[in-house]
Amino acid sequence: MNNLQPHEERVLDELEELGGKLNKLSVFIKGDGLTSLPDNEQDLLRSQYAAMTAYYKILVQRIGAF
């Protein structure tokens, strides 16, 4: 993508950063780390993952509109 506006560059940076965090959370949730936490914390992390995934998809759509 060439000639992007500054706010578009920020969205790309945001997507990249969020993608990294989402990957790390996914690895944690799928690994043994999650089961070592209390049930309520597990539920919160799963909810966080779902919210972050929705946010990621929105950023992808915004970038597609560039």
Secondary structure, 3 states (H helix, E strand, C coil): CCCCCHHHHHHHHHHHHHHHHHHHHHHHHHCCCHHHCCHHHHHHHHHHHHHHHHHHHHHHHHHHCC
